[in-house]
Amino acid sequence: MMRIAILGGGCPNCIRLEENTRKALSLLGMEATIEKVTNMDDIMAYGVMRTPALAINGEVKSSGKVLSPEQIAELLKK
């Protein structure tokens, strides 16, 4: 199963990124495990300097911005 990580401290943008990710999964009819990574050491281990960030199966796809559900859907299709 696909694993998605939302990296960030729980700020409003992090919450919005998670909501948009759930919408994108719904649009595509896909399922995935969504994990919230809030510990700064764990976030740094991904090589992320700006949050919120989105990682799919361990690979960072976006950082420092909130992607739309449509943008996330495009990443999930790949």
DSSP file (Angstrom, degrees, kcal/mol; ACC not computed):
  #  RESIDUE AA STRUCTURE BP1 BP2  ACC     N-H-->O    O-->H-N    N-H-->O    O-->H-N    TCO  KAPPA ALPHA  PHI   PSI    X-CA   Y-CA   Z-CA
    1    1 A M              0   0    0      0, 0.0    31,-0.1     0, 0.0     2,-0.1   0.000 360.0 360.0 360.0 144.8    0.0    0.0    0.0
    2    2 A M  E     -a   32   0A   0     29,-0.5    31,-2.7     1,-0.0     2,-0.5  -0.370 360.0-149.5 -65.0 141.7    1.1    3.5   -0.8
    3    3 A R  E     -a   33   0A   0     29,-0.2    54,-3.9    -2,-0.1     2,-0.4  -0.972  12.4-171.6-119.0 124.8    2.5    5.5    2.2
    4    4 A I  E     -aB  34  56A   0     29,-3.4    31,-3.0    -2,-0.5     2,-0.5  -0.952   4.5-161.5-118.0 133.1    2.1    9.2    2.4
    5    5 A A  E     -aB  35  55A   0     50,-2.9    50,-2.5    -2,-0.4     2,-0.6  -0.956   7.1-157.1-116.0 130.5    3.8   11.4    5.0
    6    6 A I  E     -aB  36  54A   0     29,-2.9    31,-3.0    -2,-0.5     2,-0.6  -0.935  18.8-156.5-101.2 115.4    2.7   15.0    5.8
    7    7 A L  E     +aB  37  53A   0     46,-2.7    46,-2.0    -2,-0.6     2,-0.3  -0.837  41.3  87.1-102.0 122.7    5.7   16.7    7.3
    8    8 A G  S    S-     0   0    0     29,-2.7    -2,-0.1    -2,-0.6    31,-0.0  -0.861  79.1 -92.2 163.3 164.7    5.1   19.7    9.5
    9    9 A G  S    S-     0   0    0     -2,-0.3    29,-0.1     1,-0.1    31,-0.0   0.388  74.3 -88.8 -80.8   3.6    4.5   20.9   13.0
   10   10 A G  S    S+     0   0    0      1,-0.2    -1,-0.1    27,-0.1    28,-0.1   0.656  73.7 155.5  98.3  18.0    0.7   20.9   12.8
   11   11 A C     >  -     0   0    0      1,-0.1     4,-2.1     4,-0.0     3,-0.4  -0.212  61.8 -96.2 -70.6 167.9    0.3   24.4   11.5
   12   12 A P  H  > S+     0   0    0      0, 0.0     4,-2.3     0, 0.0     5,-0.2   0.861 126.6  53.4 -55.1 -37.1   -2.8   25.4    9.5
   13   13 A N  H  > S+     0   0    0      2,-0.2     4,-2.2     1,-0.2     5,-0.1   0.878 107.3  51.2 -66.5 -36.3   -1.0   24.9    6.2
   14   14 A C  H  > S+     0   0    0     -3,-0.4     4,-2.0     2,-0.2    -1,-0.2   0.908 110.7  48.6 -65.0 -41.7    0.0   21.4    7.3
   15   15 A I  H  X S+     0   0    0     -4,-2.1     4,-2.4     1,-0.2    -2,-0.2   0.904 111.3  49.9 -64.9 -41.7   -3.6   20.6    8.1
   16   16 A R  H  X S+     0   0    0     -4,-2.3     4,-2.7     2,-0.2    -2,-0.2   0.879 108.3  53.0 -65.7 -37.9   -4.7   21.9    4.8
   17   17 A L  H  X S+     0   0    0     -4,-2.2     4,-2.1     2,-0.2    -1,-0.2   0.904 109.8  48.5 -63.9 -40.3   -2.1   19.8    3.0
   18   18 A E  H  X S+     0   0    0     -4,-2.0     4,-2.4     2,-0.2    -2,-0.2   0.930 111.7  49.2 -64.7 -44.1   -3.4   16.7    4.7
   19   19 A E  H  X S+     0   0    0     -4,-2.4     4,-2.1     1,-0.2    -2,-0.2   0.918 112.0  48.5 -60.3 -43.7   -7.0   17.6    3.8
   20   20 A N  H  X S+     0   0    0     -4,-2.7     4,-2.4     1,-0.2    -1,-0.2   0.849 109.4  53.4 -66.3 -33.9   -6.0   18.2    0.2
   21   21 A T  H  X S+     0   0    0     -4,-2.1     4,-2.3     2,-0.2    -1,-0.2   0.921 108.7  48.8 -66.1 -43.4   -4.2   14.8    0.1
   22   22 A R  H  X S+     0   0    0     -4,-2.4     4,-2.0     1,-0.2    -2,-0.2   0.889 111.5  50.4 -63.0 -38.6   -7.2   13.0    1.4
   23   23 A K  H  X S+     0   0    0     -4,-2.1     4,-2.7     2,-0.2    -2,-0.2   0.910 109.2  51.3 -64.5 -42.2   -9.3   14.8   -1.3
   24   24 A A  H  X S+     0   0    0     -4,-2.4     4,-1.8     2,-0.2    -2,-0.2   0.910 109.7  49.3 -62.6 -42.5   -6.8   13.8   -4.0
   25   25 A L  H  X>S+     0   0    0     -4,-2.3     5,-2.5     1,-0.2     4,-0.9   0.909 112.0  49.3 -61.8 -41.6   -7.0   10.1   -2.9
   26   26 A S  H ><5S+     0   0    0     -4,-2.0     3,-0.6     1,-0.2    -2,-0.2   0.912 107.9  53.4 -64.1 -43.8  -10.8   10.3   -2.9
   27   27 A L  H 3<5S+     0   0    0     -4,-2.7    -1,-0.2     1,-0.2    -2,-0.2   0.869 115.8  40.3 -57.7 -38.2  -10.8   11.8   -6.5
   28   28 A L  H 3<5S-     0   0    0     -4,-1.8    -1,-0.2    -5,-0.2    -2,-0.2   0.548 107.8-123.5 -89.3  -8.9   -8.6    9.0   -7.7
   29   29 A G  T <<5 +     0   0    0     -4,-0.9     2,-0.2    -3,-0.6    -3,-0.2   0.834  64.7 141.7  67.6  31.5  -10.4    6.2   -5.7
   30   30 A M      < -     0   0    0     -5,-2.5     2,-0.4    -6,-0.2    -1,-0.2  -0.670  42.8-144.9-104.9 158.9   -7.0    5.3   -4.2
   31   31 A E        +     0   0    0     -2,-0.2   -29,-0.5    -3,-0.1     2,-0.3  -0.926  24.7 160.5-119.3 149.8   -6.1    4.2   -0.7
   32   32 A A  E     -a    2   0A   0     -2,-0.4     2,-0.6   -31,-0.1   -29,-0.2  -0.982  42.5-107.2-158.9 157.8   -3.0    5.0    1.2
   33   33 A T  E     -a    3   0A   0    -31,-2.7   -29,-3.4    -2,-0.3     2,-0.5  -0.835  35.0-156.1 -88.7 124.3   -1.6    5.2    4.7
   34   34 A I  E     -a    4   0A   0     -2,-0.6     2,-0.4   -31,-0.2   -29,-0.2  -0.910  10.9-173.3-107.7 124.8   -1.2    8.8    5.8
   35   35 A E  E     -a    5   0A   0    -31,-3.0   -29,-2.9    -2,-0.5     2,-0.6  -0.941  17.1-142.4-117.8 136.0    1.3    9.5    8.5
   36   36 A K  E     -a    6   0A   0     -2,-0.4     2,-0.7   -31,-0.2   -29,-0.2  -0.881  12.9-163.4 -97.3 123.5    1.8   12.9   10.2
   37   37 A V  E     +a    7   0A   0    -31,-3.0   -29,-2.7    -2,-0.6   -27,-0.1  -0.921  25.0 154.2-108.8 109.3    5.5   13.6   10.9
   38   38 A T        +     0   0    0     -2,-0.7     2,-0.4   -31,-0.2    -1,-0.1   0.605  37.9 102.6-111.4 -17.1    5.7   16.4   13.4
   39   39 A N     >  -     0   0    0      1,-0.2     4,-2.4     2,-0.0     3,-0.2  -0.564  65.5-143.7 -73.3 124.5    9.1   15.8   15.1
   40   40 A M  H  > S+     0   0    0     -2,-0.4     4,-2.7     1,-0.2     5,-0.2   0.843  99.1  54.4 -60.5 -35.7   11.7   18.2   13.6
   41   41 A D  H  > S+     0   0    0      2,-0.2     4,-1.6     1,-0.2    -1,-0.2   0.911 110.5  46.7 -63.7 -41.0   14.5   15.6   13.7
   42   42 A D  H  > S+     0   0    0     -3,-0.2     4,-0.8     2,-0.2    -2,-0.2   0.891 112.2  50.2 -67.1 -39.3   12.4   13.2   11.7
   43   43 A I  H ><>S+     0   0    0     -4,-2.4     5,-1.4     1,-0.2     3,-1.0   0.922 109.8  50.6 -63.7 -44.2   11.4   16.0    9.3
   44   44 A M  H ><5S+     0   0    0     -4,-2.7     3,-1.8     1,-0.3    -1,-0.2   0.824  99.7  65.3 -63.0 -31.5   15.1   16.9    8.9
   45   45 A A  H 3<5S+     0   0    0     -4,-1.6    -1,-0.3     1,-0.3    -2,-0.2   0.783  97.8  55.0 -63.2 -26.0   15.9   13.3    8.2
   46   46 A Y  T <<5S-     0   0    0     -3,-1.0    -1,-0.3    -4,-0.8    14,-0.2   0.578 120.0-114.2 -78.5 -10.0   13.8   13.6    5.0
   47   47 A G  T < 5 +     0   0    0     -3,-1.8     2,-0.4    -4,-0.3    -3,-0.2   0.664  66.5 149.2  83.3  18.0   16.1   16.6    4.0
   48   48 A V      < +     0   0    0     -5,-1.4    -1,-0.3     1,-0.1    -2,-0.1  -0.733  23.1 170.6 -91.5 129.5   13.2   19.0    4.3
   49   49 A M        +     0   0    0     -2,-0.4     2,-0.4     1,-0.2    -1,-0.1   0.614  68.7  46.7-106.6 -20.8   14.0   22.6    5.4
   50   50 A R  S    S-     0   0    0      2,-0.1    14,-0.7    15,-0.0    -1,-0.2  -0.984  84.7-114.5-128.7 133.2   10.5   24.1    4.8
   51   51 A T  S    S+     0   0    0     -2,-0.4     2,-0.2    12,-0.2   -43,-0.1  -0.779  80.1  54.8-112.7 161.0    7.2   22.8    5.8
   52   52 A P  S    S+     0   0    0      0, 0.0    12,-1.7     0, 0.0    13,-0.9   0.522  73.2 171.1 -75.6 157.3    4.6   21.7    5.0
   53   53 A A  E     -BC   7  63A   0    -46,-2.0   -46,-2.7    10,-0.2     2,-0.4  -0.947  24.8-145.8-134.3 156.0    6.0   18.9    2.9
   54   54 A L  E     -BC   6  62A   0      8,-2.5     7,-3.2    -2,-0.3     8,-1.4  -0.986  13.6-175.1-124.8 126.5    4.6   15.9    1.2
   55   55 A A  E     -BC   5  60A   0    -50,-2.5   -50,-2.9    -2,-0.4     2,-0.5  -0.980   8.0-160.9-122.3 135.4    6.4   12.6    0.8
   56   56 A I  E >  S-BC   4  59A   0      3,-2.6     3,-1.9    -2,-0.4   -52,-0.2  -0.969  78.9 -16.8-117.0 121.2    5.1    9.6   -1.1
   57   57 A N  T 3  S-     0   0    0    -54,-3.9    -1,-0.2    -2,-0.5   -53,-0.1   0.877 131.4 -49.9  50.1  42.7    6.7    6.2   -0.3
   58   58 A G  T 3  S+     0   0    0    -55,-0.4     2,-0.5     1,-0.2    -1,-0.3   0.359 115.4 113.1  85.4  -5.5    9.6    8.0    1.4
   59   59 A E  E <   -C   56   0A   0     -3,-1.9    -3,-2.6     2,-0.0     2,-0.3  -0.893  67.7-127.6-106.4 123.2   10.3   10.4   -1.5
   60   60 A V  E     +C   55   0A   0     -2,-0.5    -5,-0.3    -5,-0.3     3,-0.1  -0.518  30.8 172.8 -69.9 124.5    9.8   14.1   -0.9
   61   61 A K  E     +     0   0A   0     -7,-3.2     2,-0.3     1,-0.3    -6,-0.2   0.649  64.2   7.6-105.2 -22.6    7.6   15.5   -3.7
   62   62 A S  E     -C   54   0A   0     -8,-1.4    -8,-2.5     5,-0.0    -1,-0.3  -0.982  58.5-179.8-159.2 144.8    6.9   19.0   -2.4
   63   63 A S  E     +C   53   0A   0     -2,-0.3   -10,-0.2   -10,-0.2   -12,-0.2  -0.992  63.6  23.2-149.0 148.2    8.0   21.3    0.4
   64   64 A G  S    S+     0   0    0    -12,-1.7     2,-0.3   -14,-0.7   -13,-0.2   0.518 106.8  67.9  82.4   6.2    7.2   24.8    1.6
   65   65 A K  S    S-     0   0    0    -13,-0.9     2,-0.7   -15,-0.2    -1,-0.2  -0.987  78.0-114.6-152.7 161.9    3.8   25.0    0.0
   66   66 A V        -     0   0    0     -2,-0.3     2,-0.2   -15,-0.1   -52,-0.1  -0.884  34.2-149.5 -99.2 112.5    0.3   23.7    0.1
   67   67 A L        -     0   0    0     -2,-0.7   -47,-0.1     1,-0.1   -46,-0.0  -0.499  16.9-115.6 -78.6 150.5   -0.5   21.7   -3.1
   68   68 A S     >  -     0   0    0     -2,-0.2     4,-2.4     1,-0.1     5,-0.2  -0.387  30.1-106.0 -76.3 162.3   -4.1   21.6   -4.4
   69   69 A P  H  > S+     0   0    0      0, 0.0     4,-2.5     0, 0.0     5,-0.1   0.880 123.1  52.9 -55.7 -37.4   -5.9   18.3   -4.5
   70   70 A E  H  > S+     0   0    0      2,-0.2     4,-1.8     1,-0.2     5,-0.1   0.895 108.1  49.0 -67.1 -40.2   -5.4   18.3   -8.3
   71   71 A Q  H  > S+     0   0    0      2,-0.2     4,-1.6     1,-0.2    -1,-0.2   0.911 113.0  47.5 -64.3 -41.9   -1.7   18.8   -8.0
   72   72 A I  H  X S+     0   0    0     -4,-2.4     4,-2.4     1,-0.2    -2,-0.2   0.904 107.3  56.6 -66.2 -40.8   -1.4   16.0   -5.4
   73   73 A A  H  X S+     0   0    0     -4,-2.5     4,-1.6     1,-0.2    -1,-0.2   0.892 104.6  53.1 -57.6 -40.3   -3.5   13.7   -7.7
   74   74 A E  H  X S+     0   0    0     -4,-1.8     4,-0.7     1,-0.2    -1,-0.2   0.900 110.0  47.6 -61.9 -40.8   -1.0   14.3  -10.5
   75   75 A L  H >< S+     0   0    0     -4,-1.6     3,-0.6     1,-0.2    -2,-0.2   0.880 110.3  52.5 -66.8 -37.3    1.9   13.2   -8.2
   76   76 A L  H 3< S+     0   0    0     -4,-2.4    -1,-0.2     1,-0.2    -2,-0.2   0.792 101.7  60.0 -70.9 -27.7   -0.1   10.2   -7.0
   77   77 A K  H 3<        0   0    0     -4,-1.6    -1,-0.2     1,-0.2    -2,-0.2   0.772 360.0 360.0 -70.0 -25.3   -0.7    9.0  -10.6
   78   78 A K    <<        0   0    0     -4,-0.7    -1,-0.2    -3,-0.6    -2,-0.2   0.470 360.0 360.0 -73.8 360.0    3.0    8.7  -11.3
